[in-house]
Amino acid sequence: MAKAKPGRRTLDSYTVKHISKTIRPGDCVLMRPSDASKPSYVARVEKIEADSRGANVRVHVRWYYRPEESIGGRRQFHGSKEVFLSDHFDIQSADTIEGKCTVHSFKSYTKLDAVGNDDFFCRFEYNSSTGAFNPDRVAVYCKCEMPYNPDDLMVQCEGCSDWWIQNAVVGDTFDVCEDVSLCTGLQKNTGAVVRRKIVSGCEKELIGKLVMSFWFKDNLGSS
């Protein structure tokens, strides 16, 4: 009679020896890609398991996708450190973990004093089969009516109090808003002074008041 195969057991934590880091469920990690020319994959650890001897450790992960890995590809408003939490789950060897990272909420990311190599942010969940995003609505602003890209410098018009992408308003300077056709407030305040400011949070009431359907929803809806 054949012996029953030893079962696997769940671990509360595991120390990845080659990086000297301890991982736990809920941690975000960087994982080695099969193509060495590509950046590390970003994933969230859902479960850690090992065989009955505590060896052959595997991690159950939920993948984050980079914008260029999605059906719609990278868009102008996507930040350089932006990732999407996908519905794609997988099991990988713990030996493929290259390091730990932090995936911030969008609001927390915009409040960071400095962004490190291992800092990322997520504001959307992504369905890898349909290309759909959740939420499918987001705050937009500026004359380009785009969602906020935290890599962009934002300025606030003292005439209308709205926020604008720097290049859309003043080009390479920060002194005067020369395009008086941007909004009613600026039409009434020709040459309104613009304050230089890096937006510390996109969810502020100033720019949260204008909510429109995510513009690429229609582009991907038929895919």
C-alpha beads as a LAMMPS data file, in Angstrom:
LAMMPS data file: protein, C-alpha beads

223 atoms
222 bonds

1 atom types
1 bond types

-500.0 500.0 xlo xhi
-500.0 500.0 ylo yhi
-500.0 500.0 zlo zhi

Masses

1 110.0

Atoms # bond

1 1 1 0.000 0.000 0.000
2 1 1 1.427 3.368 -1.005
3 1 1 2.253 5.812 1.769
4 1 1 0.286 9.022 1.955
5 1 1 2.179 12.015 0.658
6 1 1 3.266 14.290 3.525
7 1 1 1.123 17.411 3.663
8 1 1 2.305 20.981 3.486
9 1 1 1.962 23.374 6.381
10 1 1 1.275 27.069 6.548
11 1 1 3.945 29.374 7.962
12 1 1 3.330 32.637 9.800
13 1 1 6.607 34.026 8.495
14 1 1 9.730 33.032 6.626
15 1 1 13.217 34.507 6.449
16 1 1 14.545 34.646 2.904
17 1 1 18.203 33.903 3.550
18 1 1 19.772 35.374 0.420
19 1 1 18.295 38.810 1.200
20 1 1 18.163 38.458 5.016
21 1 1 14.555 39.640 5.100
22 1 1 11.586 38.147 6.913
23 1 1 8.321 38.046 4.991
24 1 1 4.789 37.617 6.274
25 1 1 1.367 37.397 4.626
26 1 1 0.344 40.900 3.595
27 1 1 3.890 41.993 2.776
28 1 1 4.699 43.282 -0.686
29 1 1 7.741 41.828 -2.392
30 1 1 9.858 42.129 -5.508
31 1 1 10.168 38.880 -7.439
32 1 1 12.742 37.824 -9.997
33 1 1 11.398 37.943 -13.575
34 1 1 12.151 35.174 -16.054
35 1 1 13.572 37.822 -18.392
36 1 1 16.555 39.452 -16.691
37 1 1 16.141 42.579 -18.832
38 1 1 12.768 43.346 -17.223
39 1 1 12.216 45.033 -13.846
40 1 1 11.325 42.924 -10.834
41 1 1 7.714 41.851 -10.554
42 1 1 5.689 43.361 -7.709
43 1 1 3.435 41.052 -5.684
44 1 1 1.582 40.820 -2.393
45 1 1 2.165 37.723 -0.278
46 1 1 -1.134 36.000 0.516
47 1 1 0.144 32.790 2.127
48 1 1 3.435 31.034 2.929
49 1 1 3.738 27.267 3.030
50 1 1 6.438 24.615 3.395
51 1 1 6.688 20.846 3.331
52 1 1 6.574 18.760 6.510
53 1 1 10.304 19.335 7.063
54 1 1 10.011 23.099 6.726
55 1 1 11.741 23.061 3.351
56 1 1 10.600 23.755 -0.229
57 1 1 8.981 27.008 0.851
58 1 1 6.439 28.511 -1.534
59 1 1 4.550 31.767 -1.473
60 1 1 1.019 32.337 -2.710
61 1 1 1.034 35.790 -4.272
62 1 1 -1.323 38.262 -5.864
63 1 1 0.375 40.140 -8.675
64 1 1 0.534 43.870 -9.190
65 1 1 0.647 44.865 -12.855
66 1 1 2.585 47.826 -14.174
67 1 1 0.611 50.046 -16.595
68 1 1 2.564 48.759 -19.594
69 1 1 1.526 45.205 -18.661
70 1 1 -2.186 46.044 -18.864
71 1 1 -4.363 45.746 -21.963
72 1 1 -4.574 49.515 -22.426
73 1 1 -0.860 50.087 -21.869
74 1 1 0.802 53.031 -20.171
75 1 1 -1.018 56.371 -20.362
76 1 1 0.138 59.937 -19.854
77 1 1 -1.303 60.176 -16.350
78 1 1 0.248 56.959 -15.042
79 1 1 2.984 57.606 -12.517
80 1 1 6.400 56.027 -12.943
81 1 1 5.860 54.039 -9.702
82 1 1 2.212 53.173 -10.309
83 1 1 0.993 49.570 -10.165
84 1 1 -2.460 47.954 -10.373
85 1 1 -3.633 45.264 -7.940
86 1 1 -4.735 42.449 -10.245
87 1 1 -6.956 39.392 -9.900
88 1 1 -4.026 37.220 -10.979
89 1 1 -2.915 34.797 -8.231
90 1 1 0.070 32.482 -8.416
91 1 1 2.359 30.199 -6.409
92 1 1 6.096 30.818 -6.560
93 1 1 9.222 29.547 -4.859
94 1 1 10.338 31.797 -2.015
95 1 1 13.797 31.701 -3.588
96 1 1 12.550 33.994 -6.368
97 1 1 11.961 36.859 -3.913
98 1 1 14.517 39.608 -4.509
99 1 1 13.450 42.019 -1.798
100 1 1 10.625 43.674 0.064
101 1 1 8.825 46.799 -1.112
102 1 1 5.976 49.059 -0.061
103 1 1 2.864 49.661 -2.144
104 1 1 1.249 52.802 -0.772
105 1 1 -2.252 54.081 -1.237
106 1 1 -2.374 56.954 -3.707
107 1 1 -2.935 59.514 -0.955
108 1 1 -0.104 58.171 1.221
109 1 1 2.291 58.129 -1.728
110 1 1 1.673 61.790 -2.571
111 1 1 2.527 62.724 1.026
112 1 1 5.946 61.052 1.024
113 1 1 8.841 63.442 1.606
114 1 1 11.031 61.251 -0.583
115 1 1 10.240 58.298 -2.842
116 1 1 12.629 55.363 -2.585
117 1 1 13.411 52.693 -5.137
118 1 1 11.152 50.262 -3.292
119 1 1 8.166 52.623 -3.015
120 1 1 5.156 52.120 -5.311
121 1 1 1.543 53.235 -5.249
122 1 1 -1.783 51.715 -6.272
123 1 1 -5.105 53.459 -6.929
124 1 1 -6.831 50.878 -9.147
125 1 1 -7.658 47.195 -9.123
126 1 1 -7.277 45.537 -12.506
127 1 1 -9.114 42.615 -14.097
128 1 1 -6.458 40.855 -16.141
129 1 1 -9.034 39.061 -18.312
130 1 1 -11.270 41.956 -19.321
131 1 1 -8.937 44.920 -18.871
132 1 1 -11.495 46.606 -16.594
133 1 1 -10.466 48.879 -13.743
134 1 1 -12.012 49.478 -10.346
135 1 1 -12.888 52.215 -9.669
136 1 1 -13.794 53.239 -13.208
137 1 1 -14.257 56.877 -12.179
138 1 1 -11.552 59.207 -10.946
139 1 1 -11.010 62.899 -10.256
140 1 1 -9.749 64.849 -13.263
141 1 1 -8.634 68.452 -13.595
142 1 1 -6.680 70.941 -15.674
143 1 1 -7.664 71.783 -19.254
144 1 1 -6.465 68.321 -20.317
145 1 1 -9.050 66.686 -18.002
146 1 1 -6.649 63.942 -16.980
147 1 1 -6.321 62.057 -13.684
148 1 1 -3.487 63.271 -11.484
149 1 1 0.018 62.007 -12.217
150 1 1 2.062 62.482 -9.019
151 1 1 5.213 62.881 -11.116
152 1 1 3.854 66.195 -12.449
153 1 1 4.339 69.532 -10.739
154 1 1 1.012 71.229 -10.028
155 1 1 0.267 74.928 -9.634
156 1 1 -2.766 76.676 -8.210
157 1 1 -4.270 79.743 -9.846
158 1 1 -5.024 82.507 -7.363
159 1 1 -7.733 83.760 -9.697
160 1 1 -9.873 80.611 -9.736
161 1 1 -8.208 78.400 -7.062
162 1 1 -8.139 75.455 -9.464
163 1 1 -5.100 73.224 -9.897
164 1 1 -3.281 72.923 -13.211
165 1 1 -0.382 70.911 -14.590
166 1 1 2.624 73.224 -14.676
167 1 1 3.398 72.804 -18.375
168 1 1 -0.224 73.378 -19.350
169 1 1 -0.257 76.757 -17.624
170 1 1 3.101 78.441 -17.494
171 1 1 5.479 76.388 -19.587
172 1 1 8.917 76.642 -18.038
173 1 1 8.160 79.482 -15.609
174 1 1 6.205 79.763 -12.384
175 1 1 5.520 83.488 -12.236
176 1 1 2.493 84.379 -14.328
177 1 1 -0.385 82.459 -15.843
178 1 1 -0.213 83.741 -19.412
179 1 1 -3.057 81.688 -20.877
180 1 1 -6.033 83.768 -19.734
181 1 1 -8.448 81.546 -21.654
182 1 1 -7.968 78.615 -19.291
183 1 1 -10.912 79.437 -17.086
184 1 1 -13.368 82.137 -16.097
185 1 1 -11.319 83.027 -13.045
186 1 1 -8.266 83.734 -15.127
187 1 1 -10.253 85.684 -17.707
188 1 1 -11.273 88.038 -14.922
189 1 1 -7.752 88.132 -13.499
190 1 1 -5.475 88.569 -16.487
191 1 1 -1.960 87.565 -15.556
192 1 1 -3.058 86.039 -12.258
193 1 1 -0.114 85.051 -10.107
194 1 1 0.400 81.317 -9.833
195 1 1 1.862 79.801 -6.697
196 1 1 4.383 77.013 -7.126
197 1 1 3.265 73.980 -5.214
198 1 1 3.638 70.226 -5.366
199 1 1 0.244 68.750 -4.632
200 1 1 0.395 66.694 -1.455
201 1 1 -2.796 64.755 -2.121
202 1 1 -5.008 64.282 -5.162
203 1 1 -8.018 63.573 -2.995
204 1 1 -8.117 67.176 -1.743
205 1 1 -11.465 68.907 -2.084
206 1 1 -9.959 71.391 -4.534
207 1 1 -9.574 68.834 -7.289
208 1 1 -11.978 66.206 -6.029
209 1 1 -14.973 68.290 -7.040
210 1 1 -14.674 67.422 -10.716
211 1 1 -15.350 63.720 -11.268
212 1 1 -15.781 62.232 -14.718
213 1 1 -15.859 58.773 -16.214
214 1 1 -12.409 57.374 -16.634
215 1 1 -11.693 58.335 -20.222
216 1 1 -10.163 55.046 -21.296
217 1 1 -13.154 53.049 -20.048
218 1 1 -14.754 53.382 -23.482
219 1 1 -11.492 52.440 -25.195
220 1 1 -11.212 49.199 -23.242
221 1 1 -14.873 48.372 -22.857
222 1 1 -15.045 46.752 -26.274
223 1 1 -11.812 44.798 -25.900

Bonds

1 1 1 2
2 1 2 3
3 1 3 4
4 1 4 5
5 1 5 6
6 1 6 7
7 1 7 8
8 1 8 9
9 1 9 10
10 1 10 11
11 1 11 12
12 1 12 13
13 1 13 14
14 1 14 15
15 1 15 16
16 1 16 17
17 1 17 18
18 1 18 19
19 1 19 20
20 1 20 21
21 1 21 22
22 1 22 23
23 1 23 24
24 1 24 25
25 1 25 26
26 1 26 27
27 1 27 28
28 1 28 29
29 1 29 30
30 1 30 31
31 1 31 32
32 1 32 33
33 1 33 34
34 1 34 35
35 1 35 36
36 1 36 37
37 1 37 38
38 1 38 39
39 1 39 40
40 1 40 41
41 1 41 42
42 1 42 43
43 1 43 44
44 1 44 45
45 1 45 46
46 1 46 47
47 1 47 48
48 1 48 49
49 1 49 50
50 1 50 51
51 1 51 52
52 1 52 53
53 1 53 54
54 1 54 55
55 1 55 56
56 1 56 57
57 1 57 58
58 1 58 59
59 1 59 60
60 1 60 61
61 1 61 62
62 1 62 63
63 1 63 64
64 1 64 65
65 1 65 66
66 1 66 67
67 1 67 68
68 1 68 69
69 1 69 70
70 1 70 71
71 1 71 72
72 1 72 73
73 1 73 74
74 1 74 75
75 1 75 76
76 1 76 77
77 1 77 78
78 1 78 79
79 1 79 80
80 1 80 81
81 1 81 82
82 1 82 83
83 1 83 84
84 1 84 85
85 1 85 86
86 1 86 87
87 1 87 88
88 1 88 89
89 1 89 90
90 1 90 91
91 1 91 92
92 1 92 93
93 1 93 94
94 1 94 95
95 1 95 96
96 1 96 97
97 1 97 98
98 1 98 99
99 1 99 100
100 1 100 101
101 1 101 102
102 1 102 103
103 1 103 104
104 1 104 105
105 1 105 106
106 1 106 107
107 1 107 108
108 1 108 109
109 1 109 110
110 1 110 111
111 1 111 112
112 1 112 113
113 1 113 114
114 1 114 115
115 1 115 116
116 1 116 117
117 1 117 118
118 1 118 119
119 1 119 120
120 1 120 121
121 1 121 122
122 1 122 123
123 1 123 124
124 1 124 125
125 1 125 126
126 1 126 127
127 1 127 128
128 1 128 129
129 1 129 130
130 1 130 131
131 1 131 132
132 1 132 133
133 1 133 134
134 1 134 135
135 1 135 136
136 1 136 137
137 1 137 138
138 1 138 139
139 1 139 140
140 1 140 141
141 1 141 142
142 1 142 143
143 1 143 144
144 1 144 145
145 1 145 146
146 1 146 147
147 1 147 148
148 1 148 149
149 1 149 150
150 1 150 151
151 1 151 152
152 1 152 153
153 1 153 154
154 1 154 155
155 1 155 156
156 1 156 157
157 1 157 158
158 1 158 159
159 1 159 160
160 1 160 161
161 1 161 162
162 1 162 163
163 1 163 164
164 1 164 165
165 1 165 166
166 1 166 167
167 1 167 168
168 1 168 169
169 1 169 170
170 1 170 171
171 1 171 172
172 1 172 173
173 1 173 174
174 1 174 175
175 1 175 176
176 1 176 177
177 1 177 178
178 1 178 179
179 1 179 180
180 1 180 181
181 1 181 182
182 1 182 183
183 1 183 184
184 1 184 185
185 1 185 186
186 1 186 187
187 1 187 188
188 1 188 189
189 1 189 190
190 1 190 191
191 1 191 192
192 1 192 193
193 1 193 194
194 1 194 195
195 1 195 196
196 1 196 197
197 1 197 198
198 1 198 199
199 1 199 200
200 1 200 201
201 1 201 202
202 1 202 203
203 1 203 204
204 1 204 205
205 1 205 206
206 1 206 207
207 1 207 208
208 1 208 209
209 1 209 210
210 1 210 211
211 1 211 212
212 1 212 213
213 1 213 214
214 1 214 215
215 1 215 216
216 1 216 217
217 1 217 218
218 1 218 219
219 1 219 220
220 1 220 221
221 1 221 222
222 1 222 223
